[in-house]
Amino acid sequence: MNHWLFKSEPDAWSWDQQVANGVKGEEWTGVRNYQARNNMRAMKVGDLGFFYHSNIGKEIVGIVEVIRESAPDSSTDDARWDCVVIKAVRPVKKTVTLDACKVEPGLAAMALVTNTRLSVQPVTAEEWRIVCNMAGIDPI
């Protein structure tokens, strides 16, 4: 299983909205960056990710699961763009801010710290463990 991080501006799509969609999840549409798109193309059903509120809060607020692999993005007719479907798994006990990640030595190479503009990012197994520990949850 691989791990990921999905960024969303909470005034556009929030953790609460993700949770409200329940088991049907939500298409992760609107990604228009090739690296982020390629990350989604690498995802498999069952992969887990952090749900990150960008711009407002700048914090990891929950865990999501990929429930459908990459397919054409329904929000565009442009065949270059794909998306996955994710569902909420659980909130974190303690949000993990970008500032907290920046000062954690074990996260110095994390994409969230080094490439803050990338909207869909890989997370290594060690980064996953560290962030889950910071968030007060067991790595799933």
VOPAGU-2260 file (C-alpha; in pm, 1 decimal, decimal comma):
REM VOPAGU-2260
SITE   aa  ch    i         X         Y         Z
SITE  MET   A    0       0,0       0,0       0,0
SITE  ASN   A    1     115,6     350,2     -82,4
SITE  HIS   A    2      39,2     669,8     105,2
SITE  TRP   A    3     -54,6    1010,9     -28,6
SITE  LEU   A    4    -156,8    1362,4      68,6
SITE  PHE   A    5    -454,1    1541,6     -89,0
SITE  LYS   A    6    -474,2    1919,6     -56,7
SITE  SER   A    7    -801,1    2109,0     -61,9
SITE  GLU   A    8    -893,7    2464,4      20,2
SITE  PRO   A    9   -1155,5    2418,7     293,4
SITE  ASP   A   10   -1376,1    2695,2     153,5
SITE  ALA   A   11   -1390,1    2499,2    -176,1
SITE  TRP   A   12   -1405,6    2139,5     -40,7
SITE  SER   A   13   -1363,6    2072,4     330,7
SITE  TRP   A   14   -1305,1    1769,1     547,8
SITE  ASP   A   15   -1662,8    1801,3     673,8
SITE  GLN   A   16   -1791,9    1782,2     316,0
SITE  GLN   A   17   -1570,1    1481,4     249,3
SITE  VAL   A   18   -1708,9    1307,4     559,6
SITE  ALA   A   19   -2066,9    1394,9     461,2
SITE  ASN   A   20   -2021,9    1208,1     130,6
SITE  GLY   A   21   -1987,5     885,9     327,4
SITE  VAL   A   22   -1898,4     558,5     159,7
SITE  LYS   A   23   -1964,7     689,1    -192,1
SITE  GLY   A   24   -1668,2     925,2    -155,5
SITE  GLU   A   25   -1586,7    1207,8    -392,3
SITE  GLU   A   26   -1405,5    1239,9    -723,6
SITE  TRP   A   27   -1082,0    1434,1    -672,6
SITE  THR   A   28   -1143,4    1655,2    -976,0
SITE  GLY   A   29    -984,4    1973,2   -1100,7
SITE  VAL   A   30    -618,8    1872,5   -1075,6
SITE  ARG   A   31    -435,2    2042,3   -1361,9
SITE  ASN   A   32     -75,1    1961,5   -1280,9
SITE  TYR   A   33      98,0    1671,9   -1457,9
SITE  GLN   A   34     295,6    1558,1   -1153,4
SITE  ALA   A   35     -18,8    1552,7    -934,7
SITE  ARG   A   36    -210,6    1374,1   -1212,1
SITE  ASN   A   37      65,1    1114,7   -1243,3
SITE  ASN   A   38      52,4    1061,3    -867,4
SITE  MET   A   39    -318,4     982,9    -898,3
SITE  ARG   A   40    -247,5     745,4   -1187,0
SITE  ALA   A   41     -12,9     553,3    -953,6
SITE  MET   A   42    -279,7     507,8    -683,9
SITE  LYS   A   43    -446,4     176,3    -610,3
SITE  VAL   A   44    -775,5      99,9    -437,7
SITE  GLY   A   45    -704,5      78,2     -65,2
SITE  ASP   A   46    -419,8     331,6     -63,6
SITE  LEU   A   47    -453,0     581,4     221,3
SITE  GLY   A   48    -389,6     952,6     225,1
SITE  PHE   A   49    -387,1    1254,4     446,9
SITE  PHE   A   50    -657,7    1515,3     385,2
SITE  TYR   A   51    -490,6    1855,7     411,5
SITE  HIS   A   52    -662,6    2193,8     439,3
SITE  SER   A   53    -454,2    2436,4     234,5
SITE  ASN   A   54    -460,2    2816,7     246,5
SITE  ILE   A   55    -694,4    2823,1     549,1
SITE  GLY   A   56    -553,0    2629,0     841,4
SITE  LYS   A   57    -265,8    2465,8     653,3
SITE  GLU   A   58    -311,5    2142,5     845,1
SITE  ILE   A   59    -372,7    1771,1     809,4
SITE  VAL   A   60    -723,0    1704,2     939,1
SITE  GLY   A   61    -811,0    1349,1     837,9
SITE  ILE   A   62    -736,9    1019,3     666,4
SITE  VAL   A   63    -892,2     920,4     333,0
SITE  GLU   A   64    -890,3     601,1     127,5
SITE  VAL   A   65    -874,0     560,2    -250,6
SITE  ILE   A   66   -1191,0     373,5    -353,0
SITE  ARG   A   67   -1161,0     407,8    -732,1
SITE  GLU   A   68    -843,8     419,0    -934,5
SITE  SER   A   69    -760,3     689,3   -1184,9
SITE  ALA   A   70   -1016,8     752,6   -1458,5
SITE  PRO   A   71   -1106,4    1050,9   -1678,7
SITE  ASP   A   72   -1186,6    1364,5   -1478,6
SITE  SER   A   73   -1560,4    1428,0   -1516,1
SITE  SER   A   74   -1513,3    1801,6   -1471,6
SITE  THR   A   75   -1344,6    1842,7   -1812,7
SITE  ASP   A   76   -1356,6    1711,5   -2167,9
SITE  ASP   A   77    -976,8    1732,9   -2186,6
SITE  ALA   A   78    -849,9    1372,8   -2199,3
SITE  ARG   A   79    -519,1    1467,8   -2034,7
SITE  TRP   A   80    -676,6    1491,9   -1689,2
SITE  ASP   A   81    -769,6    1208,0   -1457,7
SITE  CYS   A   82    -894,0    1174,0   -1104,3
SITE  VAL   A   83    -943,9     914,3    -833,4
SITE  VAL   A   84   -1233,3     877,4    -591,2
SITE  ILE   A   85   -1157,7     903,2    -219,2
SITE  LYS   A   86   -1367,0     851,1      91,7
SITE  ALA   A   87   -1312,6     974,6     445,4
SITE  VAL   A   88   -1181,8     710,8     686,4
SITE  ARG   A   89   -1137,2     905,9    1009,2
SITE  PRO   A   90   -1035,3    1242,7    1146,6
SITE  VAL   A   91    -702,9    1287,6    1318,0
SITE  LYS   A   92    -708,9    1334,6    1695,8
SITE  LYS   A   93    -480,8    1637,0    1669,3
SITE  THR   A   94    -439,0    1837,3    1349,6
SITE  VAL   A   95     -84,6    1853,0    1214,4
SITE  THR   A   96       8,7    2194,1    1081,1
SITE  LEU   A   97     249,6    2275,5     802,4
SITE  ASP   A   98     459,7    2466,7    1056,0
SITE  ALA   A   99     482,4    2155,2    1277,3
SITE  CYS   A  100     591,7    1947,0     976,6
SITE  LYS   A  101     859,2    2202,1     887,4
SITE  VAL   A  102    1028,5    2171,5    1228,0
SITE  GLU   A  103    1009,4    1790,4    1249,2
SITE  PRO   A  104    1351,9    1661,1    1136,0
SITE  GLY   A  105    1205,9    1336,5    1002,3
SITE  LEU   A  106     983,4    1532,1     763,9
SITE  ALA   A  107    1251,6    1757,4     613,7
SITE  ALA   A  108    1226,1    1580,8     275,5
SITE  MET   A  109     845,9    1546,1     275,0
SITE  ALA   A  110     679,9    1690,9     -35,6
SITE  LEU   A  111     448,7    1895,8     187,7
SITE  VAL   A  112     758,4    2076,8     318,1
SITE  THR   A  113     966,7    2089,4      -0,5
SITE  ASN   A  114     698,0    2134,3    -269,1
SITE  THR   A  115     413,3    2318,0    -100,2
SITE  ARG   A  116     224,5    2388,1    -424,8
SITE  LEU   A  117     178,7    2024,2    -534,6
SITE  SER   A  118    -185,8    1933,0    -468,7
SITE  VAL   A  119    -153,6    1552,0    -470,5
SITE  GLN   A  120     166,7    1419,7    -317,5
SITE  PRO   A  121     331,0    1089,9    -228,2
SITE  VAL   A  122     404,6    1024,4     138,3
SITE  THR   A  123     674,3     773,1     236,9
SITE  ALA   A  124     605,8     500,6     492,1
SITE  GLU   A  125     830,4     676,9     745,0
SITE  GLU   A  126     661,8    1015,3     685,1
SITE  TRP   A  127     323,3     844,3     728,8
SITE  ARG   A  128     434,8     695,8    1062,9
SITE  ILE   A  129     574,2    1027,6    1190,5
SITE  VAL   A  130     266,1    1231,6    1092,5
SITE  CYS   A  131      27,7     972,1    1238,2
SITE  ASN   A  132     224,7     986,8    1562,8
SITE  MET   A  133     204,1    1368,4    1559,8
SITE  ALA   A  134    -169,9    1341,3    1493,0
SITE  GLY   A  135    -224,7    1106,7    1787,4
SITE  ILE   A  136    -338,7     811,6    1577,3
SITE  ASP   A  137    -199,9     468,8    1500,3
SITE  PRO   A  138     -81,6     422,5    1143,6
SITE  ILE   A  139    -355,4     217,4     981,1
